[in-house]
Amino acid sequence: MAQPLLSVIIPAHNEAERLAPSLTQLNAFLVQQPYQTEVLVVENGSRDTTFEIASNFIPQMANLRVLQEAQPGKGLAVRSGMLAAQGKYRIFCDADFSMPVEEISKFIPQSGKNYDVAIGSRELPESRRINEPEYRHRIGRVFNSMVRWSVLPGLQDTQCGFKAFRDEVADKVFNIQTLPGWSFDAEVLVIARQLGYKIYEIPITWYYKPGTRLHILKDSFKMALDLLTIRRNARQGVYEHPQTKI
């Protein structure tokens, strides 16, 4: 079988309510594309029917694979999906698809152009944020400022849940990743930079949707501590030697 051009990875922890509509929209978009695709849903540690719901889509989505991880953690789920994927380009997407599925096309290089890493950004002049409460935006900008100051200068939005990697870049970066939780976004981008890969920000339209799995106070504190770990690892050369596994 020929290598798919695009793999779409969806981490899914307790996503029984949001997954089915997202898969329906995604399938409707992908069947219209002229290139070969695959979809990987990675269910990890759910206490609801996420796995069953995803599996029920297999008869109507021939390109769908459903993987399971015993432990929760978005970083763990994304890592499993990225390393299992076969596409030339591999994009992970939040299960609620707060970015319209049609904008996936922005992550497919045009006219023979290529990229190493492409990340969706809600903070570029061409970006649009819709229906987001002001307090959520402010909290997000505070954390993003911390990320830029501590480990990733120059990037405007490191936490948007839509990021794409070229196949060989994904294989190298996610084999080195160490963090299983929310802070994995910043870590994999730091790893990519340390390995010399270029990161390109893509302006997207993003809709705020209630029901996030992120606990603002508890998880923000943990993520701040994780930034210190990422910074220390980078300085000590941990990311230059891919022997550490999560």
ROTI-457032 format. One record per atom (N, C-alpha, C): atom name; x, y, z. Coordinates in steps of 0.2 Angstrom, whole numbers, padded with zeros to 4 digits, m for minus. Layout:
N
CA/X/Y/Z
...
***
This chain:
246
N/0004/m0006/0000
CA/0000/0000/0000
C/0004/0006/0000
N/0002/0011/m0004
CA/0006/0017/m0004
C/0006/0021/0002
N/0011/0025/0003
CA/0011/0029/0009
C/0006/0034/0009
N/0002/0035/0014
CA/m0003/0041/0014
C/0001/0047/0014
N/m0002/0052/0011
CA/0001/0059/0011
C/0000/0062/0018
N/m0006/0060/0021
CA/m0008/0064/0028
C/m0011/0059/0033
N/m0008/0059/0039
CA/m0011/0056/0044
C/m0014/0061/0049
N/m0020/0059/0052
CA/m0023/0064/0057
C/m0023/0060/0063
N/m0020/0062/0068
CA/m0020/0059/0075
C/m0025/0063/0080
N/m0029/0059/0083
CA/m0034/0062/0088
C/m0033/0059/0094
N/m0030/0062/0099
CA/m0030/0060/0106
C/m0037/0060/0109
N/m0039/0055/0113
CA/m0046/0055/0115
C/m0046/0052/0122
N/m0047/0056/0127
CA/m0048/0054/0134
C/m0054/0056/0136
N/m0059/0052/0138
CA/m0066/0054/0140
C/m0069/0058/0135
N/m0069/0057/0128
CA/m0072/0061/0123
C/m0078/0058/0120
N/m0082/0054/0124
CA/m0088/0051/0122
C/m0093/0056/0119
N/m0093/0062/0121
CA/m0098/0067/0119
C/m0096/0070/0113
N/m0090/0071/0112
CA/m0087/0076/0107
C/m0084/0072/0101
N/m0083/0066/0102
CA/m0079/0062/0096
C/m0083/0061/0090
N/m0089/0058/0091
CA/m0093/0056/0085
C/m0094/0062/0080
N/m0096/0068/0083
CA/m0097/0073/0078
C/m0091/0075/0074
N/m0085/0075/0078
CA/m0079/0077/0075
C/m0077/0072/0070
N/m0078/0065/0071
CA/m0076/0060/0066
C/m0080/0061/0060
N/m0087/0062/0061
CA/m0091/0063/0055
C/m0089/0069/0051
N/m0087/0074/0054
CA/m0085/0080/0050
C/m0078/0079/0047
N/m0074/0076/0050
CA/m0067/0074/0047
C/m0068/0069/0041
N/m0072/0064/0042
CA/m0073/0059/0037
C/m0076/0063/0030
N/m0081/0067/0031
CA/m0084/0071/0026
C/m0079/0075/0022
N/m0074/0078/0026
CA/m0069/0082/0023
C/m0064/0077/0019
N/m0061/0072/0022
CA/m0056/0068/0020
C/m0058/0064/0013
N/m0064/0062/0013
CA/m0066/0058/0007
C/m0066/0063/0001
N/m0066/0069/0002
CA/m0066/0074/m0004
C/m0059/0075/m0007
N/m0054/0073/m0003
CA/m0047/0075/m0005
C/m0044/0071/m0010
N/m0040/0073/m0014
CA/m0037/0069/m0020
C/m0031/0065/m0017
N/m0029/0065/m0011
CA/m0024/0062/m0009
C/m0026/0056/m0004
N/m0021/0052/m0002
CA/m0023/0046/0002
C/m0022/0048/0009
N/m0026/0046/0014
CA/m0026/0049/0021
C/m0027/0043/0026
N/m0025/0044/0032
CA/m0027/0039/0037
C/m0029/0043/0043
N/m0033/0040/0048
CA/m0035/0043/0054
C/m0033/0038/0060
N/m0030/0041/0065
CA/m0028/0037/0071
C/m0032/0040/0077
N/m0036/0037/0080
CA/m0039/0039/0086
C/m0035/0035/0092
N/m0032/0039/0096
CA/m0029/0036/0102
C/m0033/0037/0108
N/m0036/0032/0110
CA/m0040/0032/0117
C/m0035/0030/0122
N/m0035/0034/0128
CA/m0031/0032/0133
C/m0034/0034/0140
N/m0035/0028/0144
CA/m0037/0029/0150
C/m0044/0032/0151
N/m0048/0031/0146
CA/m0055/0034/0147
C/m0059/0030/0152
N/m0064/0033/0155
CA/m0069/0030/0160
C/m0076/0030/0156
N/m0076/0032/0150
CA/m0083/0032/0147
C/m0082/0027/0140
N/m0086/0029/0136
CA/m0087/0024/0130
C/m0083/0027/0124
N/m0078/0031/0125
CA/m0074/0034/0120
C/m0071/0028/0115
N/m0068/0023/0117
CA/m0066/0018/0113
C/m0071/0014/0109
N/m0077/0013/0112
CA/m0082/0010/0108
C/m0085/0014/0103
N/m0085/0021/0104
CA/m0088/0025/0099
C/m0083/0026/0093
N/m0077/0026/0095
CA/m0072/0027/0089
C/m0072/0020/0085
N/m0072/0015/0088
CA/m0072/0008/0085
C/m0078/0008/0080
N/m0084/0010/0082
CA/m0090/0010/0078
C/m0089/0013/0072
N/m0085/0018/0071
CA/m0084/0022/0065
C/m0079/0018/0060
N/m0076/0012/0062
CA/m0072/0009/0057
C/m0075/0006/0051
N/m0082/0003/0051
CA/m0085/0001/0045
C/m0086/0007/0040
N/m0087/0013/0042
CA/m0088/0018/0038
C/m0082/0023/0036
N/m0076/0021/0040
CA/m0070/0025/0038
C/m0065/0019/0037
N/m0064/0017/0031
CA/m0059/0012/0030
C/m0052/0014/0032
N/m0051/0021/0032
CA/m0044/0023/0034
C/m0043/0024/0041
N/m0048/0022/0045
CA/m0047/0023/0053
C/m0044/0018/0056
N/m0039/0019/0061
CA/m0037/0015/0066
C/m0038/0017/0073
N/m0040/0013/0077
CA/m0041/0015/0084
C/m0036/0011/0089
N/m0032/0015/0092
CA/m0027/0013/0097
C/m0029/0014/0104
N/m0026/0010/0108
CA/m0028/0011/0115
C/m0021/0011/0119
N/m0021/0016/0124
CA/m0016/0016/0129
C/m0019/0016/0136
N/m0016/0012/0141
CA/m0019/0011/0147
C/m0019/0017/0151
N/m0014/0022/0151
CA/m0013/0028/0155
C/m0016/0034/0151
N/m0019/0039/0155
CA/m0021/0045/0152
C/m0015/0049/0151
N/m0016/0055/0148
CA/m0010/0060/0147
C/m0010/0061/0139
N/m0012/0068/0137
CA/m0012/0069/0130
C/m0006/0068/0127
N/0000/0070/0130
CA/0006/0069/0127
C/0008/0062/0126
N/0006/0057/0130
CA/0006/0050/0129
C/0002/0048/0123
N/m0004/0050/0122
CA/m0008/0048/0117
C/m0005/0051/0110
N/m0003/0057/0110
CA/m0001/0060/0104
C/0006/0056/0102
N/0010/0055/0106
CA/0016/0051/0105
C/0015/0045/0102
N/0010/0041/0105
CA/0008/0034/0102
C/0006/0035/0095
N/0001/0040/0094
CA/m0002/0041/0087
C/0004/0043/0082
N/0008/0047/0084
CA/0013/0050/0079
C/0018/0044/0077
N/0020/0040/0082
CA/0024/0035/0080
C/0021/0029/0076
N/0015/0028/0077
CA/0011/0023/0074
C/0009/0025/0067
N/0009/0032/0066
CA/0006/0034/0059
C/0011/0033/0054
N/0009/0033/0047
CA/0013/0031/0041
C/0013/0037/0036
N/0009/0042/0038
CA/0008/0047/0033
C/0015/0051/0032
N/0016/0054/0026
CA/0021/0059/0025
C/0021/0065/0029
N/0015/0067/0030
CA/0014/0073/0035
C/0009/0070/0040
N/0010/0072/0047
CA/0006/0069/0052
C/0004/0075/0057
N/m0003/0076/0057
CA/m0005/0082/0061
C/m0009/0079/0067
N/m0008/0081/0073
CA/m0013/0080/0078
C/m0018/0085/0079
N/m0024/0083/0081
CA/m0029/0088/0082
C/m0033/0086/0088
N/m0035/0092/0091
CA/m0040/0091/0097
C/m0046/0087/0095
N/m0049/0083/0100
CA/m0055/0079/0098
C/m0061/0084/0097
N/m0061/0090/0099
CA/m0067/0094/0098
C/m0067/0098/0092
N/m0061/0097/0088
CA/m0060/0101/0082
C/m0062/0108/0082
N/m0059/0112/0087
CA/m0061/0119/0088
C/m0058/0123/0082
N/m0053/0120/0078
CA/m0051/0122/0071
C/m0056/0119/0066
N/m0059/0123/0062
CA/m0063/0119/0057
C/m0059/0114/0053
N/m0062/0108/0051
CA/m0058/0103/0048
C/m0055/0105/0041
N/m0059/0110/0038
CA/m0057/0112/0031
C/m0050/0115/0032
N/m0048/0118/0038
CA/m0041/0121/0038
C/m0036/0116/0039
N/m0037/0110/0039
CA/m0032/0105/0038
C/m0028/0106/0032
N/m0031/0108/0027
CA/m0028/0110/0020
C/m0022/0114/0021
N/m0022/0119/0026
CA/m0017/0124/0027
C/m0010/0120/0028
N/m0011/0114/0031
CA/m0005/0110/0033
C/m0002/0106/0028
N/m0005/0106/0022
CA/m0003/0102/0017
C/0002/0106/0012
N/0008/0105/0012
CA/0012/0110/0008
C/0010/0110/0000
N/0010/0116/m0002
CA/0008/0117/m0009
C/0014/0118/m0014
N/0013/0116/m0020
CA/0018/0118/m0025
C/0025/0115/m0024
N/0025/0109/m0021
CA/0031/0106/m0020
C/0035/0109/m0014
N/0032/0113/m0010
CA/0035/0116/m0004
C/0035/0111/0001
N/0040/0112/0006
CA/0040/0107/0012
C/0041/0110/0018
N/0040/0107/0024
CA/0041/0110/0030
C/0043/0104/0035
N/0046/0106/0040
CA/0048/0101/0046
C/0042/0101/0051
N/0040/0107/0054
CA/0035/0107/0058
C/0031/0113/0057
N/0024/0112/0057
CA/0019/0117/0056
C/0014/0117/0061
N/0014/0123/0065
CA/0009/0123/0071
C/0004/0128/0069
N/m0002/0127/0071
CA/m0008/0131/0071
C/m0007/0137/0076
N/m0008/0143/0074
CA/m0008/0149/0078
C/m0014/0153/0078
N/m0016/0155/0084
CA/m0022/0159/0086
C/m0020/0166/0087
N/m0013/0168/0086
CA/m0011/0174/0088
C/m0007/0178/0082
N/m0008/0176/0076
CA/m0005/0179/0071
C/m0010/0185/0068
N/m0008/0190/0064
CA/m0013/0195/0062
C/m0019/0192/0058
N/m0018/0186/0054
CA/m0023/0183/0050
C/m0027/0178/0054
N/m0025/0177/0060
CA/m0029/0172/0064
C/m0036/0175/0067
N/m0040/0170/0069
CA/m0047/0173/0071
C/m0048/0168/0077
N/m0050/0171/0083
CA/m0052/0168/0089
C/m0060/0170/0090
N/m0064/0165/0090
CA/m0071/0166/0091
C/m0074/0163/0097
N/m0078/0168/0100
CA/m0082/0166/0106
C/m0078/0164/0112
N/m0071/0166/0113
CA/m0067/0164/0118
C/m0068/0169/0124
N/m0070/0167/0130
CA/m0070/0172/0136
C/m0063/0175/0137
N/m0064/0182/0138
CA/m0058/0186/0139
C/m0053/0183/0144
N/m0056/0180/0150
CA/m0051/0178/0155
C/m0047/0172/0153
N/m0050/0167/0148
CA/m0047/0162/0145
C/m0041/0164/0141
N/m0042/0169/0137
CA/m0037/0172/0133
C/m0031/0175/0137
N/m0033/0178/0142
CA/m0028/0181/0146
C/m0023/0176/0149
N/m0027/0171/0152
CA/m0023/0165/0155
C/m0018/0162/0150
N/m0021/0161/0144
CA/m0017/0158/0139
C/m0011/0162/0137
N/m0012/0169/0137
CA/m0006/0173/0135
C/m0001/0173/0140
N/m0003/0173/0146
CA/0002/0173/0152
C/0006/0167/0151
N/0003/0161/0150
CA/0007/0155/0149
C/0011/0155/0143
N/0009/0157/0138
CA/0013/0158/0132
C/0019/0163/0132
N/0018/0168/0136
CA/0023/0172/0138
C/0029/0168/0142
N/0027/0164/0146
CA/0031/0160/0150
C/0035/0155/0146
N/0032/0152/0141
CA/0035/0148/0136
C/0040/0151/0132
N/0038/0157/0129
CA/0043/0161/0125
C/0049/0163/0129
N/0048/0165/0135
CA/0053/0168/0139
C/0058/0162/0141
N/0055/0156/0143
CA/0059/0151/0146
C/0062/0146/0140
N/0058/0144/0135
CA/0061/0139/0131
C/0060/0140/0123
N/0055/0144/0121
CA/0053/0145/0114
C/0053/0152/0112
N/0058/0156/0112
CA/0057/0163/0110
C/0055/0163/0102
N/0051/0168/0101
CA/0049/0169/0094
C/0043/0166/0092
N/0040/0161/0095
CA/0034/0158/0093
C/0028/0161/0097
N/0023/0162/0094
CA/0017/0166/0097
C/0012/0162/0100
N/0011/0155/0098
CA/0006/0151/0101
C/0008/0144/0101
N/0011/0142/0106
CA/0014/0135/0106
C/0009/0130/0109
N/0003/0132/0111
CA/m0002/0127/0115
C/m0008/0126/0110
N/m0008/0129/0105
CA/m0014/0127/0100
C/m0014/0120/0099
N/m0019/0116/0099
CA/m0019/0109/0098
C/m0019/0106/0091
N/m0016/0110/0087
CA/m0016/0107/0080
C/m0009/0108/0077
N/m0005/0103/0077
CA/0002/0103/0075
C/0004/0098/0070
N/0008/0099/0065
CA/0009/0094/0060
C/0017/0094/0059
N/0019/0087/0058
CA/0026/0086/0057
C/0027/0082/0051
N/0033/0083/0047
CA/0035/0079/0042
C/0037/0072/0045
N/0036/0066/0041
CA/0037/0060/0044
C/0043/0058/0048
N/0049/0060/0044
CA/0055/0058/0048
C/0056/0063/0054
N/0053/0069/0054
CA/0054/0073/0059
C/0050/0071/0065
N/0044/0068/0064
CA/0040/0065/0069
C/0043/0059/0072
N/0046/0055/0068
CA/0049/0049/0071
C/0055/0051/0076
N/0059/0056/0074
CA/0064/0058/0078
C/0062/0061/0084
N/0058/0066/0083
CA/0056/0071/0089
C/0052/0067/0094
N/0047/0063/0092
CA/0042/0059/0097
C/0046/0053/0100
N/0051/0051/0097
CA/0055/0046/0101
C/0059/0049/0106
N/0060/0055/0106
CA/0064/0058/0112
C/0060/0061/0117
N/0053/0063/0115
CA/0049/0066/0120
C/0049/0062/0127
N/0048/0066/0132
CA/0048/0063/0139
C/0042/0064/0143
N/0039/0070/0141
CA/0033/0072/0146
C/0026/0069/0143
N/0022/0066/0147
CA/0016/0063/0145
C/0010/0067/0145
N/0011/0073/0148
CA/0005/0077/0150
C/0004/0083/0145
N/0001/0088/0148
CA/m0001/0094/0144
C/0005/0098/0141
N/0011/0098/0144
CA/0016/0102/0142
C/0020/0099/0137
N/0018/0093/0134
CA/0022/0090/0129
C/0023/0094/0123
N/0018/0099/0121
CA/0018/0103/0116
C/0024/0107/0116
N/0026/0110/0121
CA/0032/0114/0122
C/0038/0110/0121
N/0038/0104/0124
CA/0044/0100/0124
C/0045/0097/0117
N/0040/0095/0113
CA/0042/0093/0106
C/0044/0098/0102
N/0042/0104/0103
CA/0045/0110/0099
C/0052/0112/0101
N/0053/0111/0107
CA/0060/0112/0109
C/0065/0107/0106
N/0063/0101/0106
CA/0066/0095/0104
C/0068/0097/0096
N/0062/0099/0093
CA/0063/0100/0085
C/0068/0105/0084
N/0068/0111/0088
CA/0073/0116/0087
C/0080/0114/0089
N/0081/0110/0094
CA/0087/0107/0096
C/0090/0103/0090
N/0086/0099/0087
CA/0088/0095/0081
C/0089/0099/0075
N/0088/0105/0075
CA/0089/0109/0069
C/0083/0110/0064
N/0077/0108/0066
CA/0071/0108/0062
C/0068/0115/0062
N/0065/0117/0057
CA/0062/0124/0056
C/0054/0123/0058
N/0052/0128/0062
CA/0045/0128/0064
C/0041/0134/0061
N/0036/0132/0058
CA/0032/0137/0054
C/0025/0138/0057
N/0023/0144/0059
CA/0017/0145/0062
C/0011/0147/0056
N/0006/0144/0057
CA/0000/0145/0052
C/m0006/0148/0055
N/m0008/0153/0053
CA/m0014/0157/0056
C/m0020/0152/0054
N/m0024/0152/0060
CA/m0030/0148/0059
C/m0036/0151/0062
N/m0042/0149/0060
CA/m0048/0151/0064
C/m0049/0146/0069
N/m0051/0149/0075
CA/m0051/0144/0081
C/m0058/0146/0085
N/m0062/0141/0087
CA/m0068/0142/0090
C/m0067/0140/0097
N/m0069/0144/0102
CA/m0069/0142/0109
C/m0075/0137/0110
N/m0074/0131/0113
CA/m0079/0126/0114
C/m0078/0124/0122
N/m0084/0125/0126
CA/m0083/0123/0133
C/m0082/0116/0133
N/m0079/0113/0139
CA/m0078/0106/0140
C/m0071/0104/0139
N/m0067/0109/0140
CA/m0060/0107/0140
C/m0058/0103/0145
N/m0053/0098/0144
CA/m0051/0094/0149
C/m0045/0097/0154
N/m0043/0103/0152
CA/m0038/0106/0156
C/m0041/0110/0162
N/m0038/0108/0168
CA/m0040/0112/0174
C/m0035/0118/0175
N/m0038/0124/0174
CA/m0034/0130/0174
C/m0029/0130/0179
N/m0031/0130/0185
CA/m0026/0132/0191
C/m0021/0126/0192
N/m0024/0120/0193
CA/m0020/0114/0194
C/m0015/0112/0188
N/m0018/0112/0182
CA/m0014/0110/0177
C/m0009/0116/0175
N/m0011/0122/0176
CA/m0006/0128/0174
C/0000/0128/0178
N/m0001/0126/0185
CA/0005/0126/0189
C/0009/0120/0187
N/0006/0114/0186
CA/0010/0108/0184
C/0014/0110/0177
N/0011/0113/0173
CA/0014/0115/0166
C/0020/0120/0167
N/0019/0125/0172
CA/0024/0129/0174
C/0030/0126/0176
N/0029/0121/0180
CA/0035/0117/0183
C/0038/0113/0177
N/0034/0110/0173
CA/0036/0106/0167
C/0041/0111/0163
N/0040/0117/0162
CA/0044/0122/0158
C/0051/0122/0161
N/0051/0122/0168
CA/0058/0121/0171
C/0062/0115/0169
N/0058/0109/0169
CA/0061/0103/0167
C/0063/0103/0160
N/0059/0106/0155
CA/0061/0106/0148
C/0067/0110/0147
N/0068/0116/0151
CA/0073/0120/0150
C/0080/0117/0153
N/0079/0113/0159
CA/0085/0110/0161
C/0087/0104/0157
N/0082/0100/0154
CA/0084/0095/0149
C/0087/0097/0143
N/0085/0103/0141
CA/0088/0106/0135
C/0095/0108/0136
N/0096/0111/0142
CA/0103/0113/0144
C/0108/0107/0145
N/0105/0102/0148
CA/0109/0096/0149
C/0110/0091/0143
N/0107/0093/0138
CA/0108/0089/0132
C/0104/0082/0132
N/0099/0082/0136
CA/0094/0076/0136
C/0091/0075/0129
N/0089/0080/0126
CA/0085/0079/0120
C/0090/0078/0114
N/0096/0078/0115
CA/0101/0076/0110
C/0102/0068/0110
N/0100/0065/0114
CA/0101/0058/0115
C/0094/0054/0116
N/0092/0051/0111
CA/0085/0048/0112
C/0084/0042/0115
N/0087/0041/0121
CA/0086/0035/0125
C/0080/0035/0130
N/0078/0041/0131
CA/0073/0042/0137
C/0066/0041/0134
N/0062/0036/0137
CA/0055/0035/0134
C/0050/0037/0140
N/0044/0038/0137
CA/0038/0039/0142
C/0034/0033/0142
***
